[in-house]
Structure formats: C-alpha cells, structure tokens
Amino acid sequence: MIWRREARTADDTIAAGEAFAKVLRSTDIVLLSGTLGAGKTTFVKGVARGLGVRERITSPTFTMVREHQCANDLGIVTLHHCDVYRVGSLDEVVDLALGELVEESGVALIEWGELAATVFGRDVMTVDFVVDDEEKRTLIVDGELAHGRTALLDEWAAS
C-alpha cells in the first residue's frame, strides 16, 4: 500500500511535513526522493516544526548532515537532516554512519535518498516528490516502516 498527498504550494508542503512528523518514531530513517526543487527541504521544514525544532532549517547540501534538537512528546530528541546529493560513492554514504545517528532517540530524513537506499535496506520509509506541473506536487509514501503505520498514514493522506 502507498499513501499520497497533494501539495500545491510551499505552505501545503510544510503542512504535509508537519503532519508527517506525527507518523515518525525514534530510530526512523526516511528517504526523500525527487527532482531538484521538488520540495524536499520545504517538507523537512514542516517535519522539523512538527517535531518542535526551533532553529532555522536549511539544506545540508554542502555539510551533508545537520542536527536539530527537538521538543515533542514522541520521544524524538534529534532530527538528522541529511543530503547525499554530492556523495561520490556508496562508501561515502556508509562513512556518514546515518544508521548509527538515529540509535539514540533520533530520526533521519535523507534528501536524494534514492542514492542511499541500498545502504539502509528495506527498514525505511520513502517519500517521493512527483512534480505534476509547476503548481502541484504529489507526495508518495511507501516502505517497510510505512506499512506498520497504516492508521497514521491514512490520516496524513486524508488531510
């Protein structure tokens, strides 16, 4: 099963991310995929808001990983916002040790996640950003973790 949600504006994408935060649990890894400008970082801004992050969210394209402290009742203490667009090989993704980062009450959202998918295997959620036209994006959620959260994702998709 997959879940879909439309976003016509940046505000819609932020709202989708904020609502998606309620789906997350500590140690989750979420792979974000889509073309340049599809809304991945904007979505992370919403997730961060939903997790109680107070600092500004920017793309980690050049730093690869940014950590943000969270304040929420989900037990998620740290949001690891990653961007693997500039990695040269899967070895570089492995060297980032993203799986280890989430072991201590954290979650990781990884932009350009399709480049890192083989590193994490099946125990992830994916969010694909499909640009239908200049005004509309469709966010598509799938993955092993997603299938264990059907009720939460049904609610997310219906919003």
Backbone torsions as a table, in degrees:
resi	resn	phi	psi	omega
1	MET	NA	141.8	174.1
2	ILE	-124.1	158.5	-179.9
3	TRP	-120.8	141.8	-178.7
4	ARG	-126.9	146.6	174.0
5	ARG	-148.0	134.4	179.0
6	GLU	-89.7	148.1	175.0
7	ALA	-138.0	116.3	-178.6
8	ARG	-93.2	-21.2	-177.6
9	THR	-134.5	169.4	174.9
10	ALA	-61.0	-38.7	177.6
11	ASP	-62.1	-38.1	176.3
12	ASP	-63.6	-39.1	-179.6
13	THR	-68.2	-40.4	176.1
14	ILE	-63.4	-43.4	178.5
15	ALA	-62.2	-38.9	177.5
16	ALA	-64.1	-40.3	177.3
17	GLY	-66.4	-42.4	179.6
18	GLU	-61.8	-42.5	177.7
19	ALA	-68.4	-33.8	179.6
20	PHE	-65.5	-28.8	179.0
21	ALA	-55.4	-32.3	-179.6
22	LYS	-68.4	-18.7	179.9
23	VAL	-81.9	-25.2	-172.0
24	LEU	-75.0	150.7	174.3
25	ARG	-132.7	154.6	178.5
26	SER	-51.9	138.3	-179.3
27	THR	82.3	3.8	178.7
28	ASP	-70.4	144.7	171.7
29	ILE	-120.5	126.3	-178.5
30	VAL	-121.4	122.1	179.5
31	LEU	-96.9	122.3	-178.7
32	LEU	-104.7	127.1	-177.6
33	SER	-130.4	146.4	177.6
34	GLY	160.2	166.8	-178.0
35	THR	-68.0	166.1	175.6
36	LEU	-58.3	128.6	179.7
37	GLY	83.8	9.5	-177.3
38	ALA	-76.6	-17.8	177.2
39	GLY	117.8	13.4	-177.6
40	LYS	-61.4	-50.3	-179.7
41	THR	-66.9	-37.2	177.7
42	THR	-61.8	-41.8	176.4
43	PHE	-60.9	-43.8	179.1
44	VAL	-61.9	-35.8	176.0
45	LYS	-57.7	-42.1	178.3
46	GLY	-67.8	-43.4	177.1
47	VAL	-58.5	-45.1	179.8
48	ALA	-59.4	-43.9	177.4
49	ARG	-59.5	-44.7	179.9
50	GLY	-65.3	-25.8	178.3
51	LEU	-92.3	0.4	177.4
52	GLY	82.9	24.0	175.5
53	VAL	-75.2	132.6	-176.9
54	ARG	-102.3	-18.7	-178.2
55	GLU	-85.5	165.0	-177.8
56	ARG	-70.1	138.8	178.4
57	ILE	-101.7	124.8	175.2
58	THR	-130.1	162.3	-179.4
59	SER	-65.1	133.4	178.3
60	PRO	-90.6	31.5	-174.5
61	THR	-52.9	-43.1	-175.3
62	PHE	-93.1	-24.3	178.7
63	THR	-93.8	-15.7	-178.9
64	MET	72.0	-38.9	179.5
65	VAL	-138.8	130.3	171.5
66	ARG	-121.0	136.7	178.3
67	GLU	-108.1	137.0	-179.3
68	HIS	-130.5	131.6	177.8
69	GLN	-78.2	139.0	-176.2
70	CYS	-112.2	156.2	173.7
71	ALA	-136.1	100.4	-176.5
72	ASN	-153.2	174.9	178.9
73	ASP	-102.7	17.6	179.3
74	LEU	-93.2	-5.8	-177.2
75	GLY	82.3	10.9	178.8
76	ILE	-96.0	117.5	-175.4
77	VAL	-96.5	-34.2	-175.0
78	THR	-133.4	133.0	171.2
79	LEU	-100.9	121.1	175.4
80	HIS	-101.0	111.3	-179.7
81	HIS	-101.6	116.4	-172.7
82	CYS	-121.0	153.3	175.9
83	ASP	-140.6	115.3	-177.0
84	VAL	-105.6	19.4	-179.3
85	TYR	-56.7	-38.2	-173.9
86	ARG	-95.2	5.7	178.8
87	VAL	-69.9	146.0	-178.3
88	GLY	-92.3	-19.6	-177.4
89	SER	-158.9	167.2	176.1
90	LEU	-65.1	-29.1	177.2
91	ASP	-59.1	-37.9	177.8
92	GLU	-65.3	-37.1	176.9
93	VAL	-64.7	-44.4	178.3
94	VAL	-60.4	-42.0	-179.6
95	ASP	-61.8	-26.1	178.0
96	LEU	-68.2	-19.2	177.7
97	ALA	53.0	44.1	-177.4
98	LEU	-63.7	-35.4	177.8
99	GLY	-61.7	-36.6	178.4
100	GLU	-71.9	-31.3	-179.6
101	LEU	-60.1	-36.7	-174.3
102	VAL	-84.5	-4.7	-177.7
103	GLU	-63.8	-26.4	-176.9
104	GLU	-105.8	70.6	174.3
105	SER	60.9	35.1	179.3
106	GLY	-120.7	167.4	170.0
107	VAL	-129.2	153.2	177.1
108	ALA	-123.2	129.0	170.7
109	LEU	-111.3	120.8	-171.4
110	ILE	-116.4	110.8	176.1
111	GLU	-74.1	146.7	-173.4
112	TRP	61.5	37.1	-175.4
113	GLY	-58.3	-25.4	179.2
114	GLU	-60.9	-26.0	178.4
115	LEU	-72.9	-19.6	-176.8
116	ALA	-112.3	1.3	-172.0
117	ALA	-56.2	-40.6	-177.3
118	THR	-67.7	-23.4	179.0
119	VAL	-69.8	-35.9	-172.7
120	PHE	-97.4	-13.0	179.4
121	GLY	71.1	-148.4	-171.7
122	ARG	-93.1	-12.7	-172.9
123	ASP	-86.0	57.7	-178.3
124	VAL	-140.0	170.1	166.2
125	MET	-110.7	148.6	175.1
126	THR	-121.4	143.9	171.7
127	VAL	-127.4	114.0	177.6
128	ASP	-99.6	133.3	-179.8
129	PHE	-105.1	108.3	-179.1
130	VAL	-104.3	119.5	179.2
131	VAL	-86.6	107.9	-177.6
132	ASP	-78.9	-36.8	172.9
133	ASP	-161.6	-175.3	-176.7
134	GLU	-62.7	-20.2	-174.7
135	GLU	-103.4	-16.6	-171.2
136	LYS	-133.4	136.5	171.9
137	ARG	-119.9	147.8	171.8
138	THR	-114.5	124.6	177.7
139	LEU	-97.2	125.6	-175.5
140	ILE	-119.8	119.7	-178.1
141	VAL	-105.9	135.6	179.4
142	ASP	-153.4	-175.5	176.5
143	GLY	110.7	159.8	-177.6
144	GLU	-55.4	-46.2	-179.9
145	LEU	-61.3	-37.1	-178.7
146	ALA	-62.0	-37.6	-175.4
147	HIS	-68.7	-16.0	174.4
148	GLY	-90.0	1.7	-175.9
149	ARG	-128.5	37.9	-173.5
150	THR	-53.3	-50.7	-176.6
151	ALA	-61.6	-43.4	179.9
152	LEU	-65.1	-40.1	-179.7
153	LEU	-75.0	-30.4	173.0
154	ASP	-60.6	-43.4	179.0
155	GLU	-64.6	-43.1	179.2
156	TRP	-59.9	-46.1	-176.6
157	ALA	-68.2	-29.7	-178.1
158	ALA	-79.3	-14.3	-177.0
159	SER	-70.6	NA	NA
